[in-house]
Amino acid sequence: MRLKKSGIVFASIAAFSLALTGCASGGASDEGSKKTETVRLGVVGESNPYWTDFVDAAAEEGIEVDLVDFQDYNQPNPALSQGDLDLNQFQHVVYLAEYNVANDDDLVPIGSTAIYPLALFSDKYDSVEDIPEGSEIAIPNDVVNRARALLVLQSAGLLELKGGGTIFSTPDEIDASKSKVKIIEVQADLVPNSLADVAGGVVNNEFATKAGLDYADAIAQDDPSDPNALPYVNIFAARAEDQDNETYKKLVEIYQGTQAVQDGVVEDSGNTAVMTKVPVADLLESLKRVEDDVRANS
């Protein structure tokens, strides 16, 4: 999920009036002797070409995917909770956790898709090992990306956060005695411009692409296998009672196993997306941990 806002806002949906047409959710149709199941999937950005590849691949397995496109990140989760959708795929674990806590809901991840890395770039150094003691690193100053940037720098061995850090960490939690660098906070879209004045800067994928930065040149970034990165992995979400639905799990397998879909996601991201196959148990554990953090910081 590539959020363009500096915070996460959940609007109260008083009346959900999106016109839903076609076959009934989770229904089946007989065409000759072939049985086809229909699944309503909420997405943001239906026009992305890889969705056509996904729908086609699902059809070959006897699953008709009815894409329901949203223009607002606030809508797909209420629509899923209310039964207007069977699944959605647009968010990372942090976003889902925030939604669940704010709305007393219990939506769950049933499969991973991709992570859009937050990366450390430098105009002066080729590796984190080359960065001198006491150097300054620029990070975004918005709540979501600030904490994530600190976790990236901790994973890179440049600083240490007291207690290991959370999705709400701030520079005040840095253990200076165990850290190699100092942090300066700047507006997210200005981090690329600050690279000439600092040892490095943590840039999110949207602004890295706009600035012409190549992720191949990043000297550190999210590691999808790092537990600290798990909250930022994008997911398929379902209602809790549907988490073991075999058709829904099959759709996750199709998404993860169709090369045209995988390649399309990477291309659409400007070659920044890292495709993932995170065990569902790990996603659920991450969701619970983040929900606990959200409640503790509410």
N, C-alpha and C positions, 0 to 999 in steps of 0.2 A: 504494500500500500504506500502510495506516495502522496502524503498529505501536504497540501499547499498552504494550510493555515498553521499559525504558530501555536495554537492550542487545540483542544478537542472539545467541541460543543455539541451537546445532545439536545435537539429540539423536541419538545413534547408534541407528538403527532396526534392532534385532536380528531382528525378525520382523514383516513387514508383513502383517497378517491381515484387512485390509478386504475385505469380500465384494464382488466385482465381478461383476455380472450383466448379461445382455443379449447383444448381438452381439459378435463378436470384434473386437478393436481393428483399425481400418483396413480392416475388411471391407466387403463390398458385398452387397446383397440385391436380387433382381429382383422387382418388384411390377408385373406386366404387362410392359410394355416399358421401364419407368422404372428406372434404376439408382440406388441410394442408397448413399452411402458413410457409414460410421459412424466418428466420431472421439470418443475419450474425452478430456474436458477437465476437469482438476482445478481446483477453485475453493474459495475460502473465503467462504461466504455465498450458497449456492445459492438461498436464499429471496428474495433481492433481485429485485424484479419485472422489472428490465431483462434478467435472464437468460432469462426466458420469451420476451421480444421477440427476443433473440438466437437462441435455439433455433428459433423460428418463421421468422425471416428465413433462417437457414441451411437449413432444410427446403425452403424455396422454391427454393433453389439445388441441391437434391439431396444435401444433406449432413445426416445425422442426428447431432446433437451429444448425446452421453451425458455429462451433467454428473455428476462425482464430487465430492461435497461433503466438505470436511475441516474439523475443528474446531481443528486445531493447525497452525500455520505450519511446523512442522518436518517434516511428512509429504509435501506435494506434490512436492518436488524429488526425494527418494529414490524415490517412486512413479514419477515420470517417467523417472528414470535406469534403473530396473529394468524398464521396459517395461510397467508396469501402466497407464500413461497415455500418450496421444499428445502432449498439450500441457498446460500449466498456465497460469493467469492469476491471480496474487495478489500479486506482489512487484515491487519496483523493482530497478534495476540493482545498487545497493549490496548488497541482500540476496542476489541471485544470485551476485555476485562473492564474497561471504563464504562462501557455500555451496560454490562450485566450489573455492576454495582449501582450505577445511577438509576437503573430501571428495575432493580430487584428481579432480574431475569436469569436464566440458566442456559443460554445458548452455549454450544460446545464446538471445538474444532474437531473435524473428522479426517483431516489430511492437510499437508503443507503444500505450498506452491513455490514461492520464491522469496528471497530476501533481497531488498534493494540496499546495498551496502552504504554505510557512512564511512568515508575514507579519509585518511590522513595524507595530505599532499605537502610537498616541500619544493621550493625553488632552489634551495641551497644544499640539501643533503639527499643522498641516495638510499639511506636506510635509517631506521630508528636508532641503530647503534652509533651512527655518526653524529647524532644531535648532542651538542655539548651540555654539560650540567648547567642548570640555571637558565636555560633558553626559554623563550616564550612561545607558547602554542595558542593559536586563535581557535575558538570554538563558537558555535552558534549560541545566541543568548535566549532562545525560546525554550520553554520548559521541556518539551519532548526531546528535541535534538541536543540540548545541553547535557542532559543526563546520559543520553546514548553516547555522545562524544566522549564524555569522561570514562565510560565503560570501555570504549574502543582504545583509549589511551592507556587505561589500566591493563587491558589484554596485551598491549604492545610493550608493556614493561616500563612505561614512561612516568607513571604515577601510581599511587595506591590510595584507594578510598577506604575510610574507616568503616569497618563492618562489611566490606566487600562491595558496597554500592547497591543502589536500586534504580528503578526507572524514574525516581524523583531526586536523585543525587544532585548536589550543587558543589561548586568549588570549595565551599566552606567545609566540606567533608573530606577534603584531601589531607592525607597525612604527609605534611611537608618534609618530615625527617626521612621518609621512605620514598620520596618522589624526586625525579630527575628534572622535571620542567615546571615552569610557572604558567598559569592559565590567564588568558585575557578573553573576555566575552565581547563579541561583536554581533551585529545583525547578520542573520544567516546568509543573506544574499551578498554581503560585503566580505565574507571570509575569503573568497578567491582573490579579491583585490588586495587583501592584507598580506598575501604570501611573500611579497617583496620585503616586508618589514619585520617578519617573524621567522622563527625556525621552521614552522609548519602550521598548517591549518586543517581542521576537520570540516569537510564539505559534504553536504548531502547530495544525492544523485541528481536532483533537479538543477541545482545551481552549478554543480560540476559540469554537467552537460552544456549548460548555457555559456559557461566560461571557456569551453573548449578543452577542459581537462580530460586526459585519457586515464581511465582506471588502471591501465597497464602500468602507469607511472606512479600509482599510489604506493606509499611505503608502509602502509598498514590499513586494515579495514576490518569490518565485521567478519568473524569466522562463524559460518553457519553451524558449526559443530560445538561452538563455545556456548555454555549455558547462558551466559550474559546476552548472547545474540538471539536466543530463542524467542523472547517477547516480540521481536521485530520481524519474525517470519510470517509471511502472508498465508492465509488458510482458507479452506472450505469450512463453512459453519453450518450447523444443523441444530434443530431442537434436541434437547437432552434425550427425549424418548425415542429419537430416530438415529442415535449415534451408531447403532449396530445394523442399520438398514443395509442389506447387501447391495441393492441397486445404487445407493448413494456411495458406498465404498467402491463399487465398480467404477463410478464416474471419476473418483479420485485416481484410481489406477490408470484410467484412460488418459487423464490429464497429465499424469506423471510419466506415462509410457509412450505417448505419441510424440515423435520427434518433431513433427511440423508445429505442434503446439509449443513445445519447449523452445524451439528456435525462434518462433514468433514472439514469445514473451521477451526473450533476450533482445531481439531486434527492436521491438517497440520501446524498450527501456533505454535505448542508446547503448546497448551492450554492457549495461551495468548490473542487470539482474543476475542473481545466482540461484539456479533452480535447486530445490531441496526435496528430500524425502525423509522428513523427520518422523520418527515413530509417534503414533497418536498418543501413546502413554506419556511421552515426553511433553507433547503439546498440552495435554490436560494438566500435567504437573506444573508447567509454566503458567498456564491460565490461573490456577489456584493461587500460586505464589504472587502473581501480579495483582489479582483481586484482593489478596490480603494487604498488599502494599497500598493499593488504592484506598481501602477502608481505613488503614492506619494514618493516611495522609489527608483524609476528608475532614 
